[in-house]
Each structure stands twice: as structure tokens, then as C-alpha cells.
Amino acid sequence: MRLSAVLLALSGTLLLAGVAGAGGSAQARFAPVKLYEAGREALSVVVADLDGDGKPDLAAADSGSASISVFIATGKGAFEPNQDFETPKDPEAIAAGDLNGDGHVDLVTANYEAGNFSVLLNRGDGTFRVRHDYLAGKGPDAVAIGDLNGDGNPDVVIGNSDDNTVSVLLNHGDATFENAKVLPTGQDPLRVAIADLNGNGKPDLVTADSDSATVSVLLGNGDGAFAPAVPYIVGTDPGWLAVGDLNGDGAPDVVSANWLVDSVSVLLNNGDGTFKPSVDYETGRLPAEVVIGDLNGDGTPDVATANGDDDDPRGLSVLRGLGDGSLAPEREYRAGGGVISIALADLNGDGKLDAVTASGNAVGVLLNSTGMCNVPALRGLTLAAAKKALAGANCRLGKVGRAHSKVAAGHVSSQKPAAGTVRPAGARIDLVVSLGRKR
């Protein structure tokens, strides 16, 4: 059964890069979100170098406008306005990969209402003028790309939520495909990922099965065929999942995001593609997509979720990884309400993983400011409390002036620069301390 369209944000890539040794146990920090207009109902976002200039670009699947929005990077984490390219009805997931071997990154969308998936071939400059549509199973709303049979060509896997299957389509090398191999999964597979789960060098599949509250593992034979699905119980309504090594044993673990119970479930890998019982951790409201990456620079992967509650502006949760597969309590960040999709990548070349989100009719960019001076709100604090807050934000006290104001005497009445500004570590923040009302 398909969830409402707003739930189905299924990104096709996972980025696990990080920066070691910079942050210790510190929390990740982000600059204020910058929003870029997309098409209607942006449900999925992916990061890839689409114009070949070495800078990561963005693409979003816009369910409500039957299009994809492409954002070409201008440098330093900024992007040009969107260019839109038509797709069939209701594209709910997007993935990136070079499907025809021409050295350019192509895009694939899973189109739920149209009942197919689309390959949009890249001209090399980040524009997509040629599109080919292929039939999939019933309710295609998940997509992943990877070489499943070892021939060097990226293949496509589609998750079909209405008939509880995945379709495996082996690539001829020119972005055309063999007939689909249809494999049963759990009920309502809303997300599919590709990873070597048992360490034999052959790619396996894993799905998030919303209606059966399971994650299904299909071990690969290396030739594009797979063993029957093995289910593992997770939290209620797991619509999304991510794969990454959370405990440093070299074996990829699995994390599901459980929409209705505001949690993630962590499945630690035994090393052979089987998994220990899941452990759940609380997230923000209505966790949609989940990703894994080192966000605070301590060398340990963290977990982040996109939170889909329209009424809560804290649309991003980060659960700091403790290195043994367990997670610290979540911390929430303002990313706008109704965030449905998230991807991680270093967008500005500073070696830190930034966050990209999709919500409503926009794509959001949150640049990672961990270790920098993240200017806090100081109005109303005593000078001593303000100094402490500045130190905790990697800032220093600058000039202190005094003036009459409506703020109580001895408390900060204004600051420069404003709260939310990001400056280099150790930057000085000037304050004005109130002398009370002028008599």
C-alpha cells in the first residue's frame, strides 16, 4: 500500500565521507538553511556532479509538477536557480549514475502514478534533453543504481510498493536494459539500497518494508540474481533506510527511519549479512529519509533524519554516533517544516559534510559549520552568561559598550554580528550591555 505522496522521498545515493579528528564528541553545527525554489512537491534529492566541473550539483524529483529540478553549483555551496525537465506523472525517487558510459552522470526517477521509471541522459552540461521510460512493477517509488553482475555497467533496481517486489534491470551498457527480474520483498517496499552486506564482494539488496515493519535482505550471487528475501523486524512504518558501518567492524549496518513512531532502528551486521535484533532511538517528528555520515568531524559516522512534520521547523535530526553502533540522543536543527528527503555531501570544499533537504516546493542547503564561530543569541543574558555562551559557540567576546535601553540593567541589549551568523573560529562578537531605562 502506498503512503500519501508527501511521505515518499527516496534518494538514490548515500554519501559516507567525513573528516577525522576535528570534533571529538562535539555536536554538529550548521549555518542557517538557504532555500532554492524547486518544482511542486519535491520528494527526493540527490547530489552529483552533473556538469563535469568537479563541483557537486543537486537534482530533485518534483512529484506534483512531473519534473526534476536541477541546481548547478556556482561554488562555495551556492547554486544557480533551478532548471526543470519533464518526467512522467508522480516522480517520487531519484538516483544518479553514468548509465551509458559516456562519462556524464545521468538521472533515473521512479514514477509512482505513471507505473514506470525514467532514464534522463545527460548532455554533459547538466541538461537532460533525452528521456527513455521503462515499465516497472506496480507502484514504483524507490530506485537505486549499482553494478549487480560485475560487468562494469550500472544496473537499476526499482522498488514496487503496490506489489511488494523489487525489479532488477541489468544494463546493456547503453542505458537500455534486459527484461526485469522481479523479486518478492516485505510489504510495501518504499526504499531500496545496494551494498555488499556479507563481505563477499558481491552486491546485495536491502529494502524498507513499510507495511510489514521489516527490513528485507536479499543476498546477491554476483550475476544479477539474488537469494530470497530475509526479513528483520524494525520499528513501525519503516519507509526509508540507510546503509553504513556504524561500529567500525568493516561490515555495513542498516538503519531504518520509522515514520509513525518517530524513531530510527539500528540493525548491526554480524559480518555475514545477517543482523542482530534492532535497537530503536528517538528522532524528531515523522522521520522520513535517513542518511549516515560523519557530521561532527570525529571520525565516527552519525545518523541524520529528515523530519516531515509540517508544523515543526526543526526539520533535521542528528544522532551522534558513539563508535560502537549506538547513538547519542538526537539534536534537532531548523531546516524548515515538512522535510522529506535528505542527502549529505561536501558542497563547498571545506572537507565537512553538508546537508541538502527537500521539502514542499524547495530544496534547502545547510552548510556544516562545526568548529566555526556559530554566533548565538545573546540578548537578555548577563555579561557573564554571554561570555559562557560565546565560548561554547567557538566565539570570543569583542568590544563591550553600554547604553540605556528597555532591557534590564546589566543584560545584553544588542550584539554584532547577529545571531545565526557564522564566522571563523575565535571570531570576536561585540556587545552592548544595558544601563536600564534612561531616567
Salt bridges, closest charged atoms under 4 A:
ASP53 OD2 - LYS55 NZ 3.09
ASP90 OD2 - ARG2 NH2 2.95
GLU92 OE2 - ARG2 NH2 2.13
GLU113 OE1 - LYS89 NZ 3.18
ASP133 OD2 - ARG131 NH2 2.86
ASP262 OD2 - ARG285 NH1 3.16
GLU289 OE2 - ARG191 NE 3.90
ASP309 OD2 - ARG285 NE 3.66
ASP312 OD1 - ARG314 NE 3.06
GLU332 OE1 - ARG314 NE 3.03
